[in-house]
């Protein structure tokens, strides 16, 4: 085997250089994610760069990048929700902002969003990772069927954020999803629960 092709000019194996580059990319992506959807307005939360109590450990049950381990996006800076004493329902004049992360991969965070019956919400959707996603929200049956006319944001590219405002004034149930080819089938969808 020709070992000249497996090492760089400095004598370091190329696989080591590649491994370090990939690790640096992962850390940079994690730091950017934490900054975009962190729990505070500071770019470096009080718990450390990743917002956790220790090396990217999160709090409580622990989730990478400051999550709470619930899978429901408890670490996102969305403010109090229905049922919290400080909750203020969004109106058409002043919608409540809910941040959603699409990706990496075929996931949304949070996967469950609570809204008050009759509330108006502006969803700010940011794509993390190289895939292009969309965000459709509305009655669950219409979202599942990718029904034309259901409100959606198309072509949300890498690190882009787009917004959509929706009023939850019907009987429900409601849902959200990505219908880019194969994404919905891979599980890229979420549930909106009505309170009140």
PyMOL commands that set and color helices and strands:
alter all, ss='L'
color gray80, all
select helices_A, chain A and resi 3-6+14-37+64-66+140-144
alter helices_A, ss='H'
color red, helices_A
select strands_A, chain A and resi 96-102+108-109+112-116+120-127+133-139+152-156+161-167+174-177+189-195
alter strands_A, ss='S'
color yellow, strands_A
deselect
rebuild
show_as cartoon
